[in-house]
């Protein structure tokens, strides 16, 4: 607990010396390895852990250590100079993209890592766009400069071409591949050579040698010009050939980075402990503190007016709960980013999202899987709370006297599901409790119950994701379960507008039942969901029955109409109908709404949609024809190819159903040398023959 004590002593650092940052990248980009070096060089840990050996600080789950991947984002606090740095290490695998999404929502800055050999990869683009969505300033680190085929300039070209962002290299590599020994700091025009010890703790700093002087001088001139272009005074100095000092350059680059007008680029080899020290300086020099960013905006839950909170302790408390985690020792941990005000142990807070009060049991500072109790949390901090019973990911916690609702976190819909059932009667109850906890942890994890088959269905972002969930059920929660084959998350929709009518009349003695409505359905764009509109005029249907019609419509669409899959991207308008003074009821109109949507849906040329994946295959060039032929046979649409160092990357869009279990296929096609990556892209209509099969399969189940 020595580090924990140090944290407590240093929690009083001024807010302008706090950095809340995340490490983001494509899978296997070196995020956890880089994080481990940052912690080592700042004295947080005293021995460098290894991903391969399962000894890193931020990968604490059994599954993470066994598989050598990050599954859950981990928070850890460290200190550099007199700055406090809160780091969140995020997963790279797309199946766990929710962890990246919610981390970026609460971070002030990020380090984006690129593979020096591969440049911008598929998930690199995804996390870069996620960071753009939340307005997160970034610095970039070109990692693995010691890898065969590594190219600093090639990676810069890839970033410029694919991400189309204004980058500014502030270092140059000294050598590449096996000859990579360090970096040239273009600000100070000094060489940093890692030649003194393998851990990289000591290194040689010297003037730029003649063999690198011309390239370094040219690169520095380009850097100065780019930075000067962001400030009128500096540009005037630059045009007049006046000397621009390093502090001036750093000050302007800092502001340009914070406002995302420039993205500083660094390079190194984290595994070889080279090039990390300039990153530490860059975190301090260029990434923002909480007070460098605009006040956090939200809205008044009563009036709906926009309001804001400054990152100050004297402001009313406001925080966003961005992660819920089951902990075997303390129960449920709720991670909160405090945007304003303070929070104390035992304090009552108001959940503005659910409009309920909660009481804080304990407050903790997290250091990956270790924790330290604190009495109070301050503005700008990321802390964990114990004792919140009803608050979940995305909820706003605030001062009840000054309520505010912050913008929630948007998550993707699951694309794949499988059935699970308990092995024994004893496992039945345990499974229900475990699934409830896992659902609270992850908003992309869904649990449903199929009434027809009696099966429990779990759904998530990919096959690996569901595999991890099942493994956790067995090992973490002690639940024995059997699983079915993964199923693709199809959707239903319509392709043309239509009208439908629903009438429910039932007489059984005494009061009868009467409900009658007419609706219109219209196709919406992909991803727009279901919209319900009331256009009834003249009191044809009393307004108190409209919600019942909507409920009948939505429940029917959720169950699916032609093949049992949830229907989406539809606008439903109820425009007419009739009622009976005595016999009409909410139940009757709910049933009438269900009848009407079924009638309209059948006439609107219904379609079944399937998830299409953004697909990237890396293959030795000699197998390119075979790989492309195979993808085409799987209904893949080839978008393009790029070649480098004997490998070709194929970019394509392929239906998820066609590439399940593709890991085995690509190994077979490329003699074990190929690899692939995929992530959800969009939904497209399935071919007519497949739609007929899915519809027939559903009809046979009903029979």
C-alpha positions in Angstrom: 0.0 0.0 0.0 3.0 2.3 -0.2 1.8 3.8 -3.5 -1.7 4.2 -2.1 -0.3 6.3 0.8 1.6 8.4 -1.7 -1.6 9.0 -3.7 -3.3 10.3 -0.5 -0.5 12.6 0.3 -0.5 14.1 -3.2 -4.2 14.4 -3.8 -4.0 18.1 -2.9 -2.2 18.9 -6.2 -3.7 21.9 -8.0 -6.2 21.0 -10.6 -4.1 22.5 -13.4 -1.6 19.7 -12.6 -4.1 16.8 -12.9 -4.2 14.8 -16.1 -7.1 12.3 -16.8 -5.9 10.3 -19.9 -6.6 7.1 -21.7 -4.5 4.8 -23.8 -6.3 3.8 -27.0 -5.4 1.7 -30.1 -6.1 -1.2 -32.4 -5.8 -4.6 -30.8 -2.2 -5.6 -30.1 -1.0 -2.0 -30.6 0.9 -2.1 -27.3 -1.5 -0.2 -25.0 -1.0 -2.3 -21.9 2.8 -2.5 -22.6 3.1 1.3 -22.9 0.9 1.8 -19.7 3.2 -0.6 -17.8 6.3 1.5 -18.9 4.6 4.8 -17.9 3.9 3.4 -14.4 7.4 2.0 -14.1 9.2 5.3 -15.1 7.0 7.3 -12.7 7.8 5.0 -9.8 4.3 3.6 -9.4 5.7 0.0 -9.9 9.2 -1.3 -9.3 9.3 -4.1 -11.8 8.0 -4.1 -15.4 5.3 -6.6 -16.0 4.7 -8.6 -19.2 1.5 -9.1 -21.2 2.8 -12.5 -22.3 3.5 -13.6 -18.7 0.2 -12.2 -17.4 2.0 -9.9 -14.9 1.0 -6.4 -16.0 -0.6 -4.0 -13.5 -3.8 -3.2 -15.5 -4.7 -6.6 -16.7 -5.9 -8.2 -13.5 -8.7 -10.5 -14.7 -7.9 -14.2 -14.9 -9.1 -14.2 -18.5 -6.9 -11.2 -19.4 -3.8 -12.8 -17.9 -4.5 -16.1 -19.7 -5.3 -14.7 -23.1 -2.8 -11.7 -23.1 -5.6 -9.2 -24.0 -7.3 -6.4 -22.2 -11.0 -7.0 -21.5 -12.0 -4.4 -19.0 -10.6 -0.8 -18.8 -8.5 -0.3 -15.7 -7.9 2.9 -13.8 -4.5 3.7 -12.1 -3.0 6.8 -10.6 0.6 7.8 -10.8 2.8 10.9 -10.4 5.3 12.5 -12.6 7.3 15.6 -11.5 4.6 17.3 -9.4 1.7 16.2 -11.7 -0.9 13.7 -10.9 -1.8 11.4 -13.9 -4.9 9.2 -13.8 -4.5 6.6 -16.6 -7.2 4.4 -18.0 -5.9 1.4 -20.1 -8.6 0.4 -22.6 -9.2 -2.8 -24.6 -8.3 -3.0 -28.3 -10.6 -5.8 -29.3 -13.8 -4.6 -30.9 -15.9 -7.0 -28.8 -15.1 -4.8 -25.8 -15.6 -1.5 -27.5 -18.0 -0.4 -24.8 -15.1 -0.1 -22.5 -13.4 2.4 -24.8 -16.6 4.3 -25.4 -17.3 4.9 -21.8 -13.7 5.7 -21.0 -13.4 8.3 -23.7 -16.7 9.9 -22.5 -15.0 10.9 -19.2 -11.4 11.5 -20.2 -9.7 14.8 -20.8 -7.0 13.6 -23.1 -5.7 10.4 -24.7 -2.6 8.7 -26.1 -3.4 7.1 -29.5 -0.9 4.3 -30.3 -0.2 3.1 -33.8 1.8 0.0 -34.9 4.9 1.3 -36.7 4.6 -1.6 -39.1 0.9 -1.5 -39.8 0.0 2.2 -39.6 -3.7 3.0 -39.2 -5.6 -0.3 -38.8 -9.4 -0.8 -38.7 -9.9 -0.4 -34.9 -7.5 2.6 -35.0 -10.0 4.4 -37.1 -12.9 3.4 -34.9 -11.3 4.6 -31.6 -10.0 7.8 -33.3 -13.6 8.6 -34.4 -14.9 7.8 -30.9 -12.4 10.3 -29.5 -13.5 12.8 -32.1 -17.2 12.3 -31.0 -16.3 13.2 -27.4 -13.9 16.0 -28.4 -10.9 14.4 -26.7 -7.5 16.0 -27.4 -4.8 13.4 -28.4 -1.1 12.9 -28.8 0.0 9.9 -30.9 2.7 7.4 -30.3 4.1 5.3 -33.2 5.0 2.1 -31.4 7.0 -1.0 -32.4 9.7 1.0 -34.3 12.0 -1.9 -33.7 9.7 -4.3 -35.6 10.6 -5.6 -39.1 8.9 -3.4 -41.7 8.5 -0.5 -39.2 8.4 2.9 -41.0 7.8 6.2 -39.2 7.2 8.1 -42.4 4.9 5.4 -43.7 2.8 5.6 -40.5 2.6 9.4 -40.8 1.4 9.0 -44.4 -1.1 6.4 -43.3 -2.4 8.7 -40.5 -2.7 11.7 -42.9 -4.5 9.6 -45.6 -6.9 7.6 -43.5 -7.6 9.9 -40.5 -7.2 13.2 -42.4 -6.1 15.1 -39.3 -3.4 17.8 -38.8 -0.4 16.0 -37.4 3.0 17.4 -36.3 5.9 15.1 -35.6 7.9 16.4 -32.6 10.5 13.6 -32.6 12.3 11.6 -35.3 13.4 8.0 -34.9 17.1 7.2 -34.7 17.2 4.2 -37.0 14.4 1.8 -37.7 13.7 -1.9 -37.3 16.7 -3.6 -35.6 18.7 -0.3 -35.8 16.2 1.7 -33.8 18.1 3.0 -30.7 16.2 6.2 -29.7 14.6 9.4 -30.8 15.6 13.0 -31.8 13.7 15.6 -29.7 13.0 18.2 -32.4 12.1 20.9 -29.8 15.5 20.8 -28.1 17.4 19.3 -31.0 18.8 16.6 -28.8 19.3 12.9 -29.4 18.0 10.5 -26.7 19.8 7.2 -27.1 18.8 4.2 -25.0 22.2 2.6 -24.6 22.8 2.4 -20.9 20.5 -0.2 -19.5 17.8 -2.6 -20.8 15.1 -1.2 -18.7 15.5 2.2 -20.2 15.9 4.0 -16.9 19.1 5.6 -18.0 19.9 7.0 -21.5 22.4 9.2 -23.2 21.3 12.7 -24.3 23.6 14.6 -26.8 23.6 17.0 -29.7 22.4 15.7 -33.0 25.2 14.0 -34.9 26.1 15.0 -38.5 24.5 12.0 -40.1 21.1 13.0 -38.7 21.5 16.8 -38.7 20.1 17.5 -42.1 17.0 15.4 -41.6 16.5 16.8 -38.1 16.9 20.4 -39.2 14.4 20.0 -42.0 11.9 18.2 -39.8 12.2 20.9 -37.1 11.7 23.7 -39.6 8.5 21.9 -40.8 7.4 21.5 -37.1 8.0 25.2 -36.3 6.1 26.3 -39.4 3.1 24.2 -38.5 3.0 25.3 -34.8 3.6 29.0 -35.8 0.6 28.7 -38.1 -1.6 28.4 -35.1 -0.6 31.8 -33.5 -0.4 35.2 -35.1 2.6 36.4 -33.1 4.6 33.3 -33.7 3.7 33.4 -37.4 5.0 37.0 -37.6 8.2 35.9 -35.9 8.5 33.0 -38.3 8.0 35.1 -41.4 10.6 37.6 -40.2 13.1 34.8 -39.5 13.2 35.7 -35.8 14.2 33.2 -33.2 11.2 31.3 -31.6 12.0 29.9 -28.2 11.1 26.4 -27.1 8.7 27.6 -24.4 6.8 29.7 -27.0 6.5 26.7 -29.3 5.4 24.4 -26.5 2.8 27.0 -25.2 1.2 27.3 -28.7 1.4 23.6 -29.4 -0.3 23.0 -26.1 -3.3 25.2 -27.0 -3.5 23.7 -30.5 -3.5 20.2 -29.1 -6.2 21.0 -26.5 -8.4 22.5 -29.3 -7.6 19.6 -31.6 -6.0 21.8 -34.2 -2.8 19.8 -34.1 -1.9 16.3 -33.0 1.7 15.8 -31.8 3.4 12.6 -33.0 6.0 10.6 -31.0 7.6 7.3 -31.6 9.4 4.5 -29.8 9.4 0.8 -28.9 7.6 0.2 -25.6 8.5 -3.4 -25.4 12.2 -2.5 -25.7 11.7 0.5 -23.2 12.6 3.1 -25.8 10.9 6.4 -26.4 8.6 6.5 -23.4 10.2 9.4 -21.6 9.2 12.0 -24.2 5.6 10.7 -23.9 5.6 11.5 -20.2 6.8 15.0 -20.9 4.1 15.4 -23.6 1.3 14.3 -21.2 2.3 17.2 -19.0 3.2 19.7 -21.7 0.3 19.2 -24.2 -2.6 17.3 -22.8 -5.3 19.3 -20.9 -6.1 19.5 -17.2 -9.8 19.6 -16.2 -9.7 23.4 -16.1 -8.3 23.7 -19.6 -11.5 22.3 -21.1 -14.9 24.1 -21.4 -17.4 23.8 -18.5 -19.4 20.5 -18.6 -22.8 21.0 -20.2 -26.1 19.3 -19.2 -29.7 20.3 -18.9 -32.1 21.1 -16.1 -34.3 18.1 -15.5 -37.3 20.3 -14.7 -37.2 23.0 -17.3 -35.0 21.3 -19.9 -32.8 24.4 -20.2 -29.1 24.0 -20.9 -26.9 24.5 -17.8 -23.2 24.0 -17.1 -20.8 23.2 -14.3 -17.3 24.5 -13.9 -14.6 22.1 -12.7 -14.4 23.7 -9.3 -14.8 22.2 -5.8 -17.1 25.1 -4.7 -19.6 24.3 -7.5 -22.6 22.0 -6.8 -21.7 18.3 -7.1 -22.1 16.7 -10.6 -20.6 13.4 -11.8 -21.1 10.8 -14.4 -21.3 7.1 -13.5 -19.4 5.6 -16.4 -18.6 2.0 -15.3 -20.1 -0.6 -13.0 -18.0 -3.5 -12.0 -18.8 -6.6 -9.8 -16.1 -7.1 -7.2 -15.9 -10.3 -5.1 -14.7 -8.4 -2.0 -16.8 -5.3 -1.8 -19.8 -6.0 -4.0 -20.6 -3.5 -6.8 -18.0 -0.8 -7.7 -19.4 2.3 -9.4 -16.8 4.4 -11.2 -17.7 8.1 -11.2 -15.9 11.0 -13.0 -16.5 14.1 -10.8 -17.0 17.2 -13.0 -17.8 19.7 -10.3 -18.1 20.0 -6.5 -17.1 17.4 -4.0 -18.6 14.1 -2.7 -18.1 12.6 0.8 -18.5 9.1 2.3 -22.0 8.7 3.6 -23.4 11.6 1.6 -26.8 11.4 -0.1 -26.6 12.0 -3.9 -29.4 12.5 -6.4 -29.6 10.3 -9.5 -30.9 12.8 -12.1 -31.4 10.0 -14.7 -33.7 7.9 -12.5 -34.7 10.8 -10.3 -34.0 8.8 -7.1 -31.7 9.5 -4.2 -28.8 7.2 -3.3 -26.4 7.1 -0.4 -22.7 6.7 -0.8 -21.3 3.9 1.4 -17.6 4.2 0.8 -15.3 6.1 -1.6 -12.2 4.5 -3.1 -9.3 5.5 -5.3 -8.5 2.7 -7.7 -5.1 1.4 -8.7 -6.1 -1.3 -11.2 -7.2 -4.2 -8.9 -6.0 -2.5 -5.7 -7.9 0.2 -3.9 -7.6 2.8 -1.2 -10.4 4.2 1.0 -10.8 8.0 1.0 -13.2 10.3 2.8 -13.8 12.8 0.0 -13.7 13.0 -3.8 -12.9 16.3 -5.5 -13.7 17.9 -8.9 -11.6 16.5 -11.7 -11.1 13.1 -10.0 -12.1 9.6 -11.1 -13.2 7.6 -8.1 -15.2 4.5 -7.2 -18.2 4.4 -5.0 -19.6 1.5 -3.0 -23.3 1.4 -1.9 -25.1 2.6 -5.0 -28.0 0.2 -5.5 -30.0 1.5 -8.5 -27.5 3.6 -10.4 -26.1 2.1 -13.6 -23.7 3.1 -16.4 -24.6 6.5 -18.0 -26.5 7.8 -15.0 -25.8 11.4 -13.7 -25.2 11.8 -10.0 -25.6 15.3 -8.6 -26.6 17.6 -5.7 -30.4 17.3 -5.2 -30.7 21.0 -4.6 -29.0 21.7 -7.9 -30.0 18.9 -10.3 -28.3 18.5 -13.7 -28.5 15.7 -16.2 -25.3 15.2 -18.2 -25.4 13.7 -21.7 -25.5 9.9 -21.5 -23.1 7.5 -23.2 -24.2 6.0 -26.5 -23.5 2.2 -27.0 -23.8 0.0 -30.0 -26.4 -2.8 -30.3 -25.3 -6.4 -29.9 -24.8 -8.3 -33.1 -24.6 -11.9 -32.0 -26.4 -14.1 -29.4 -26.5 -17.6 -28.0 -28.7 -19.7 -25.7 -27.6 -20.8 -22.3 -29.1 -23.0 -19.7 -28.1 -24.1 -16.2 -26.6 -27.5 -15.8 -28.4 -28.2 -12.5 -31.4 -26.9 -10.6 -28.9 -25.3 -8.1 -27.3 -23.4 -11.0 -30.7 -21.9 -12.0 -30.9 -19.3 -9.3 -27.2 -18.5 -9.3 -27.3 -18.0 -13.1 -30.1 -15.4 -12.8 -28.2 -13.4 -10.1 -24.9 -13.6 -12.1 -26.6 -12.4 -15.3 -28.1 -9.5 -13.5 -24.7 -8.4 -12.3 -23.1 -8.8 -15.7 -26.0 -6.8 -17.3 -25.4 -4.0 -14.8 -21.7 -4.0 -15.7 -22.0 -3.8 -19.4 -24.7 -1.9 -21.4 -23.8 -3.9 -24.6 -24.7 -7.2 -22.8 -28.3 -8.2 -23.2 -30.3 -11.0 -21.6 -33.7 -12.2 -22.8 -36.0 -15.1 -22.3 -37.6 -17.0 -25.3 -41.1 -17.9 -24.2 -41.5 -20.5 -27.0 -38.4 -22.5 -26.4 -37.9 -21.7 -22.7 -34.3 -20.7 -23.3 -32.3 -17.8 -21.9 -30.6 -15.8 -24.6 -27.5 -13.7 -24.1 -26.4 -11.2 -26.7 -23.2 -9.2 -27.1 -20.7 -7.6 -29.5 -19.0 -10.8 -30.8 -18.1 -14.4 -30.3 -15.1 -13.7 -28.2 -17.2 -11.4 -26.0 -19.8 -14.2 -25.3 -17.0 -16.7 -24.8 -15.6 -14.5 -22.0 -19.1 -14.1 -20.5 -19.6 -17.8 -20.3 -16.1 -18.3 -18.9 -16.9 -15.7 -16.2 -20.2 -17.4 -15.3 -18.3 -20.6 -14.7 -15.2 -19.3 -12.9 -16.1 -16.0 -11.3 -19.7 -16.8 -10.3 -19.5 -20.6 -10.0 -22.4 -21.2 -12.4 -22.5 -24.4 -14.5 -24.0 -23.6 -17.9 -24.5 -25.3 -21.2 -24.5 -23.2 -24.4 -26.1 -23.4 -27.8 -24.6 -22.2 -31.1 -24.1 -18.5 -31.6 -26.9 -16.8 -33.5 -26.7 -13.7 -35.6 -28.8 -10.7 -34.5 -31.1 -10.2 -37.5 -33.6 -7.4 -37.7 -36.9 -6.9 -39.5 -38.0 -3.7 -41.4 -40.2 -2.6 -44.3 -39.3 -1.3 -47.7 -42.4 0.7 -48.6 -45.2 2.7 -46.9 -48.5 1.0 -46.2 -51.6 1.2 -44.0 -53.2 -1.3 -41.7 -56.3 -1.7 -39.5 -56.8 -3.4 -36.2 -60.1 -4.2 -34.6 -60.7 -6.1 -31.4 -64.3 -6.9 -30.4 -65.1 -9.5 -27.8 -68.3 -10.2 -26.0 -68.4 -12.5 -23.0 -71.4 -11.3 -21.0 -71.5 -8.1 -19.1 -69.0 -5.5 -20.4 -67.4 -6.4 -23.7 -64.1 -5.3 -25.2 -63.8 -2.9 -28.1 -60.8 -1.3 -29.7 -60.3 -0.1 -33.2 -57.4 1.8 -34.8 -55.9 2.6 -38.2 -52.2 3.1 -38.7 -49.8 4.1 -41.3 -46.2 2.7 -41.5 -43.3 4.4 -43.3 -39.7 3.2 -43.8 -37.0 5.1 -42.1 -33.2 5.3 -42.6 -31.0 2.6 -41.2 -30.3 3.0 -37.5 -33.2 5.4 -36.8 -35.2 2.9 -34.8 -39.0 3.0 -34.2 -40.9 6.2 -34.1 -44.6 6.4 -32.9 -46.8 9.4 -33.9 -50.3 10.3 -32.8 -52.2 12.0 -35.6 -55.8 11.2 -34.5 -58.1 14.2 -34.9 -61.6 15.0 -33.8 -61.6 12.6 -30.9 -61.9 9.5 -33.0 -59.9 7.7 -30.3 -59.8 9.2 -26.8 -56.2 10.4 -26.0 -56.0 8.1 -22.9 -56.1 5.1 -25.2 -53.2 6.2 -27.5 -50.4 5.0 -25.1 -52.1 1.5 -25.1 -52.0 1.4 -28.9 -48.3 2.5 -28.8 -47.6 -0.3 -26.3 -49.3 -2.9 -28.5 -47.4 -1.7 -31.5 -43.9 -1.6 -29.8 -44.3 -4.9 -28.1 -45.3 -6.6 -31.4 -42.4 -5.0 -33.3 -40.0 -6.1 -30.6 -41.1 -9.7 -30.9 -40.9 -9.5 -34.7 -43.6 -10.1 -37.2 -42.4 -12.2 -40.2 -39.4 -14.1 -38.7 -39.4 -13.4 -34.9 -36.6 -10.8 -35.0 -37.0 -7.2 -33.6 -38.3 -4.8 -36.2 -36.6 -1.4 -36.6 -36.3 1.7 -38.7 -40.1 2.3 -38.9 -42.3 5.3 -38.4 -45.8 4.3 -37.1 -48.6 6.8 -37.3 -52.0 6.2 -35.7 -54.5 8.4 -37.6 -58.0 7.1 -37.1 -60.2 4.6 -35.4 -63.3 4.3 -33.3 -64.3 3.5 -29.7 -67.3 2.3 -27.6 -68.4 4.4 -24.7 -68.8 1.4 -22.4 -66.8 -1.5 -23.9 -63.5 0.3 -24.9 -60.5 -0.4 -22.6 -56.7 0.0 -22.7 -56.3 -3.8 -23.2 -58.7 -3.7 -26.2 -56.8 -0.9 -27.8 -53.4 -2.6 -27.1 -54.6 -5.7 -28.9 -56.0 -3.6 -31.7 -52.6 -1.8 -32.0 -50.9 -5.2 -32.3 -53.4 -6.4 -35.0 -53.0 -3.1 -36.9 -49.2 -3.2 -37.0 -49.2 -6.8 -38.2 -51.7 -5.9 -41.0 -49.7 -2.9 -42.1 -46.3 -4.6 -41.9 -47.4 -7.5 -44.1 -48.4 -5.0 -46.8 -45.2 -2.9 -46.6 -42.9 -5.5 -48.4 -41.1 -6.6 -45.2 -37.4 -7.3 -45.2 -35.0 -9.1 -42.9 -31.8 -7.1 -42.2 -28.4 -8.7 -41.3 -25.4 -7.2 -39.6 -22.6 -6.5 -42.0 -19.0 -6.3 -40.7 -16.2 -4.0 -41.6 -13.6 -6.7 -42.4 -9.9 -6.5 -42.7 -7.7 -9.5 -43.6 -3.9 -9.4 -43.6 -2.5 -12.2 -45.8 0.8 -13.1 -47.4 0.6 -11.7 -50.9 0.9 -15.1 -52.5 -2.5 -16.1 -51.0 -4.3 -12.9 -52.0 -6.3 -14.5 -54.8 -7.4 -17.3 -52.6 -8.5 -15.0 -49.8 -10.4 -12.7 -52.1 -12.1 -15.6 -53.8 -13.2 -17.0 -50.5 -14.5 -13.6 -49.3 -16.5 -13.1 -52.5 -18.0 -16.6 -52.0 -19.2 -15.3 -48.6 -21.0 -12.4 -50.1 -18.2 -10.1 -49.3 -17.8 -6.7 -51.1 -14.1 -5.9 -51.6 -13.4 -2.2 -50.9 -9.7 -2.2 -51.7 -6.3 -3.7 -50.9 -2.9 -2.3 -49.7 0.4 -4.1 -49.9 3.5 -3.7 -47.8 6.5 -6.0 -47.0 5.1 -9.0 -48.7 1.7 -8.8 -46.9 -1.6 -7.5 -48.5 -4.4 -6.1 -46.4 -7.8 -6.7 -47.9 -10.6 -4.3 -46.8 -14.1 -5.6 -47.3 -17.7 -5.6 -46.0 -19.0 -9.1 -45.2 -22.2 -10.3 -43.6 -21.6 -11.6 -40.1 -23.4 -14.8 -40.8 -20.9 -15.7 -43.5 -17.8 -15.3 -41.4 -18.6 -17.0 -38.2 -15.6 -19.2 -37.2 -13.4 -17.4 -39.8 -10.3 -17.7 -37.6 -9.9 -21.4 -38.6 -10.6 -20.6 -42.2 -8.0 -17.9 -42.6 -5.3 -20.1 -41.0 -6.2 -22.9 -43.4 -6.1 -20.5 -46.5 -2.8 -18.9 -45.6 -0.8 -21.8 -44.0 -1.3 -20.2 -40.6 0.2 -16.8 -41.6 -2.9 -14.7 -42.1 -5.0 -12.8 -39.6 -8.2 -10.8 -39.7 -10.1 -8.1 -37.8 -13.8 -7.2 -38.0 -16.2 -4.8 -36.4 -19.9 -4.0 -36.8 -20.5 -1.6 -39.8 -24.2 -1.5 -40.7 -27.3 -3.5 -41.5 -28.3 -4.6 -45.0 -31.2 -6.6 -46.4 -30.5 -10.3 -46.7 -30.9 -11.9 -50.1 -34.4 -13.1 -50.9 -33.5 -16.8 -50.7 -32.1 -16.4 -47.2 -35.1 -14.4 -46.1 -37.4 -17.2 -47.3 -35.4 -19.7 -45.3 -35.5 -17.6 -42.1 -39.2 -17.1 -42.5 -39.9 -20.8 -43.2 -37.8 -21.7 -40.1 -39.8 -19.4 -37.9 -43.2 -20.6 -39.3 -42.2 -24.3 -38.6 -41.3 -23.4 -35.0 -44.7 -21.8 -34.5 -46.4 -25.0 -35.9 
